[in-house]
């Protein structure tokens, strides 16, 4: 097993409540190494952290491990089925509805 995958597995399994559900897939292409992470939907909050800080820290450390091995490593965290929608993806209001909301 590659050192980046070992590192990610160790960190993620220490954070989650369901370590048996952690799945890591590693692919290499011309852009570098892509490590894809799947966790139990109940553990997504622990992996992402407040404002994404935990995920950012894991990505930073994973890049450091990659630099040690002369590889560019990126982490993709797969969203589970039925995950919550992104904040900016709400349907846009048309101009008239927006003006109507402004009226007091």
TIFI-896447 format. One record per residue: residue number from 0; residue in three letters; y, z, x of N, C-alpha, C in turn. Coordinates in pm, 1 decimal. Example, Ala and Ser with C-alpha at 12.3 -4.5 7.8 and 13.67 -1.06 7.14 Angstrom:
<nodes>
NODE   bapa   miro       n_c2       n_c3       n_c1      ca_c2      ca_c3      ca_c1       c_c2       c_c3       c_c1
NODE      0    ALA     -569.0      780.0     1319.0     -450.0      780.0     1230.0     -330.0      780.0     1320.0
NODE      1    SER     -225.0      708.0     1285.0     -106.0      714.0     1367.0        3.0      787.0     1290.0
</nodes>
This chain:
<nodes>
NODE   bapa   miro       n_c2       n_c3       n_c1      ca_c2      ca_c3      ca_c1       c_c2       c_c3       c_c1
NODE      0    UNK     -118.2        0.0       85.4        0.0        0.0        0.0      124.3        0.0       89.8
NODE      1    UNK      223.9      -76.5       49.7      348.0      -87.5      126.5      426.3       42.8      122.0
NODE      2    UNK      506.8       66.7      225.3      581.4      192.6      233.4      684.8      206.9      121.9
NODE      3    UNK      745.6       95.1       78.0      843.7      104.8      -29.8      777.7      144.2     -161.8
NODE      4    UNK      659.9       92.8     -187.6      587.5      127.8     -310.1      540.1      272.9     -304.1
NODE      5    UNK      491.1      314.9     -188.6      447.8      454.7     -172.4      563.8      550.3     -197.8
NODE      6    UNK      678.5      517.6     -138.9      796.9      601.4     -155.6      838.4      609.3     -302.6
NODE      7    UNK      847.3      493.3     -368.1      889.7      490.5     -508.0      791.6      567.5     -596.0
NODE      8    UNK      663.9      548.6     -572.2      562.7      618.5     -651.2      575.5      769.9     -635.1
NODE      9    UNK      595.8      815.0     -512.3      609.7      958.3     -485.7      730.8     1016.3     -559.1
NODE     10    UNK      844.8      949.0     -549.4      968.1      999.3     -611.0      958.1      998.7     -763.0
NODE     11    UNK      914.0      886.1     -818.2      910.8      872.6     -964.3      810.0      968.8    -1026.1
NODE     12    UNK      692.8      979.1     -967.9      591.1     1069.4    -1023.9      635.1     1215.1    -1016.8
NODE     13    UNK      720.6     1248.8     -920.5      773.4     1384.7     -912.2      877.3     1411.8    -1020.9
NODE     14    UNK      942.2     1307.0    -1071.0     1047.9     1324.1    -1171.3      998.1     1325.2    -1315.3
NODE     15    UNK      892.7     1251.5    -1344.8      851.9     1229.6    -1483.7      751.3     1333.9    -1533.1
NODE     16    UNK      739.8     1342.5    -1666.5      641.7     1431.6    -1728.6      504.9     1365.1    -1743.9
NODE     17    UNK      501.9     1231.8    -1740.8      378.0     1156.0    -1758.2      351.1     1069.4    -1635.6
NODE     18    UNK      310.5     1129.5    -1523.8      292.8     1051.1    -1401.2      181.5      946.8    -1409.0
NODE     19    UNK       85.8      965.9    -1499.8      -22.3      868.5    -1512.2       24.9      737.3    -1572.5
NODE     20    UNK      140.6      738.5    -1641.2      193.9      618.3    -1704.7      284.1      536.8    -1611.8
NODE     21    UNK      304.5      582.7    -1489.2      390.8      511.7    -1394.4      315.9      391.0    -1340.2
NODE     22    UNK      378.5      272.9    -1353.2      320.3      149.6    -1301.1      425.0       80.3    -1215.2
NODE     23    UNK      384.8       41.8    -1095.6      475.3      -23.2    -1001.7      414.5     -156.9     -960.9
NODE     24    UNK      497.3     -261.7     -969.2      452.8     -395.6     -931.3      548.3     -449.2     -824.7
NODE     25    UNK      494.4     -503.9     -717.9      576.3     -551.5     -605.2      557.1     -701.3     -588.0
NODE     26    UNK      668.4     -775.5     -580.9      662.6     -918.9     -553.4      757.8     -951.0     -439.0
NODE     27    UNK      719.9    -1050.4     -361.2      801.3    -1094.2     -247.8      833.1    -1241.8     -267.4
NODE     28    UNK      961.9    -1276.8     -250.2     1002.6    -1417.2     -254.7     1112.1    -1440.4     -151.9
NODE     29    UNK     1177.5    -1554.4     -158.9     1280.0    -1587.5      -59.5     1401.1    -1495.6      -67.0
NODE     30    UNK     1422.9    -1428.5     -180.0     1535.3    -1336.5     -196.0     1505.5    -1197.9     -138.7
NODE     31    UNK     1379.8    -1166.9     -117.0     1341.3    -1035.5      -66.5     1228.0     -977.8     -147.7
NODE     32    UNK     1226.9     -847.6     -157.9     1120.6     -775.8     -228.9     1176.4     -725.8     -361.5
NODE     33    UNK     1102.7     -750.9     -468.9     1138.8     -698.4     -599.5     1030.1     -600.6     -641.8
NODE     34    UNK     1069.7     -476.5     -663.6      976.8     -374.0     -709.4     1011.7     -345.5     -855.0
NODE     35    UNK      913.3     -363.4     -942.7      933.2     -343.9    -1086.0      865.4     -214.3    -1127.1
NODE     36    UNK      938.5     -132.9    -1202.9      891.0       -0.8    -1242.3      876.3        7.8    -1393.6
NODE     37    UNK      760.7       54.8    -1437.8      735.1       83.1    -1578.9      699.7      230.8    -1590.7
NODE     38    UNK      763.9      300.4    -1684.6      732.6      440.8    -1709.2      715.8      462.0    -1859.1
NODE     39    UNK      664.6      576.9    -1894.7      651.5      615.3    -2034.9      791.1      616.4    -2097.8
NODE     40    UNK      806.7      565.8    -2220.3      939.0      565.3    -2284.6     1004.5      703.2    -2290.8
NODE     41    UNK      925.3      809.2    -2300.9      981.3      944.3    -2306.5     1043.2      986.1    -2173.1
NODE     42    UNK     1005.1      919.1    -2064.3     1054.6      954.3    -1930.9     1171.3      868.1    -1883.7
NODE     43    UNK     1214.7      771.7    -1963.7     1321.8      681.6    -1920.7     1449.6      756.8    -1886.0
NODE     44    UNK     1484.0      857.7    -1963.2     1605.6      934.3    -1936.5     1601.7     1005.4    -1803.1
NODE     45    UNK     1484.6     1050.8    -1763.6     1471.8     1119.4    -1634.7     1488.9     1022.0    -1518.3
NODE     46    UNK     1442.8      900.5    -1536.3     1453.2      799.4    -1430.4     1595.2      743.9    -1422.0
NODE     47    UNK     1657.9      721.5    -1535.2     1793.8      666.0    -1536.1     1894.9      772.9    -1494.9
NODE     48    UNK     1885.1      892.0    -1552.1     1978.9      999.3    -1519.0     2112.0      982.6    -1591.8
NODE     49    UNK     2198.1     1081.3    -1576.4     2329.4     1074.1    -1640.3     2411.2      961.9    -1578.0
NODE     50    UNK     2461.4      875.7    -1663.2     2542.6      760.5    -1622.5     2471.7      675.1    -1517.9
NODE     51    UNK     2338.9      680.1    -1515.5     2261.3      597.6    -1423.6     2258.1      647.4    -1280.7
NODE     52    UNK     2301.6      770.8    -1258.4     2310.6      821.2    -1121.7     2175.3      836.5    -1053.0
NODE     53    UNK     2072.9      878.3    -1126.7     1940.7      893.7    -1065.6     1885.7      757.5    -1025.9
NODE     54    UNK     1899.5      659.1    -1114.6     1852.0      523.9    -1084.1     1926.5      466.4     -963.7
NODE     55    UNK     2057.0      489.1     -956.4     2135.6      440.5     -841.6     2086.8      504.0     -712.3
NODE     56    UNK     2059.8      634.8     -716.1     2012.7      705.3     -596.5     1876.3      653.2     -553.5
NODE     57    UNK     1786.2      630.4     -648.7     1653.3      578.0     -615.5     1667.4      438.8     -553.6
NODE     58    UNK     1753.6      354.3     -612.0     1773.8      219.6     -558.1     1829.3      224.8     -415.3
NODE     59    UNK     1924.7      314.6     -392.1     1983.7      326.9     -258.7     1878.9      368.8     -156.3
NODE     60    UNK     1800.0      470.3     -190.6     1696.0      516.2      -97.6     1589.6      409.2      -74.9
NODE     61    UNK     1557.5      334.3     -178.9     1458.6      227.5     -165.6     1510.5      117.1      -73.3
NODE     62    UNK     1639.7       88.8      -79.5     1699.0      -10.2       11.4     1692.7       38.5      156.0
NODE     63    UNK     1713.0      169.4      176.5     1704.4      225.5      311.4     1562.1      211.3      365.4
NODE     64    UNK     1464.0      240.1      282.6     1324.1      222.8      323.6     1299.3       76.0      357.8
NODE     65    UNK     1355.0      -14.5      278.3     1339.3     -157.1      306.4     1405.2     -198.0      436.4
NODE     66    UNK     1524.4     -144.4      463.5     1593.4     -178.6      588.8     1512.5     -136.6      710.4
NODE     67    UNK     1442.8      -24.7      698.2     1356.6       20.4      807.5     1248.3      -81.6      838.3
NODE     68    UNK     1207.8     -155.5      736.6     1101.7     -255.3      751.5     1156.5     -398.0      751.5
NODE     69    UNK     1287.5     -412.6      774.8     1352.6     -543.8      779.0     1329.9     -625.1      652.0
NODE     70    UNK     1344.1     -560.7      537.7     1327.3     -628.4      409.7     1437.6     -585.4      314.6
NODE     71    UNK     1478.9     -677.0      229.6     1576.1     -644.4      125.9     1497.3     -607.1        0.7
NODE     72    UNK     1509.3     -482.1      -42.3     1430.2     -432.6     -154.6     1520.8     -405.9     -273.4
NODE     73    UNK     1482.7     -459.5     -388.4     1554.4     -435.4     -513.8     1460.1     -372.1     -614.0
NODE     74    UNK     1515.0     -288.7     -700.6     1435.4     -219.3     -801.6     1477.5     -264.3     -939.7
NODE     75    UNK     1379.3     -302.1    -1020.3     1402.2     -334.7    -1160.9     1326.4     -232.4    -1243.9
NODE     76    UNK     1398.4     -165.4    -1333.9     1335.0      -68.1    -1423.0     1319.2     -135.7    -1558.1
NODE     77    UNK     1194.3     -158.3    -1598.0     1167.9     -224.8    -1725.5     1196.7     -131.1    -1841.4
NODE     78    UNK     1269.6     -183.0    -1939.0     1298.2     -106.1    -2059.2     1176.9     -112.9    -2150.7
NODE     79    UNK     1133.8       -0.2    -2207.3     1016.3       -2.2    -2294.8     1045.6      -74.8    -2425.4
NODE     80    UNK      939.7     -119.1    -2490.8      953.7     -185.1    -2620.6     1026.8      -95.1    -2718.4
NODE     81    UNK     1119.3     -151.6    -2793.0     1193.4      -72.7    -2891.5     1294.4       20.3    -2829.6
NODE     82    UNK     1335.2       -8.3    -2707.0     1436.1       75.1    -2640.9     1568.6       66.8    -2715.0
NODE     83    UNK     1657.8      158.4    -2681.0     1783.9      158.1    -2754.5     1871.6       42.9    -2707.4
NODE     84    UNK     1954.0      -11.6    -2796.3     2037.5     -126.2    -2761.7     2147.4      -87.5    -2664.3
NODE     85    UNK     2190.2     -184.5    -2586.7     2298.5     -162.9    -2491.9     2427.6     -135.8    -2567.6
NODE     86    UNK     2518.2      -58.4    -2506.6     2640.7      -15.6    -2572.6     2730.8     -132.9    -2609.2
NODE     87    UNK     2739.6     -235.2    -2525.8     2831.3     -345.3    -2551.1     2774.5     -456.8    -2635.1
NODE     88    UNK     2656.5     -442.1    -2690.1     2592.1     -551.2    -2762.0     2608.2     -543.7    -2913.2
NODE     89    UNK     2708.2     -472.0    -2963.4     2726.6     -465.3    -3107.4     2791.2     -595.2    -3153.3
NODE     90    UNK     2764.8     -636.0    -3279.2     2824.8     -759.6    -3327.8     2976.7     -748.1    -3328.4
NODE     91    UNK     3043.4     -854.6    -3288.8     3189.2     -852.9    -3282.7     3248.1     -870.0    -3421.9
NODE     92    UNK     3357.7     -803.2    -3444.4     3429.8     -818.9    -3569.2     3520.2     -940.1    -3558.2
NODE     93    UNK     3543.5    -1004.3    -3670.5     3639.5    -1112.5    -3663.9     3781.2    -1054.8    -3668.6
NODE     94    UNK     3877.9    -1138.4    -3652.8     4016.0    -1095.0    -3641.0     4061.2    -1016.1    -3763.7
NODE     95    UNK     4028.2    -1064.5    -3884.0     4071.9     -997.9    -4006.8     4013.8     -857.3    -4019.1
NODE     96    UNK     3886.3     -839.7    -3983.1     3824.8     -707.1    -3988.7     3889.7     -612.7    -3888.6
NODE     97    UNK     3925.0     -662.7    -3771.6     3988.8     -580.3    -3670.1     4128.1     -534.8    -3717.2
NODE     98    UNK     4203.3     -625.4    -3780.3     4335.6     -591.3    -3833.1     4321.6     -489.9    -3945.9
NODE     99    UNK     4220.5     -507.2    -4030.3     4197.7     -415.0    -4141.4     4168.2     -274.8    -4089.6
NODE    100    UNK     4096.0     -264.1    -3978.6     4066.8     -134.0    -3918.7     4192.8      -65.7    -3865.6
NODE    101    UNK     4290.2     -145.2    -3824.3     4412.5      -89.6    -3768.4     4508.0      -33.6    -3874.6
NODE    102    UNK     4493.8      -80.1    -3997.4     4583.8      -35.4    -4103.6     4559.4      111.2    -4134.3
NODE    103    UNK     4668.5      185.0    -4147.5     4658.2      328.4    -4172.6     4683.3      360.8    -4317.6
</nodes>
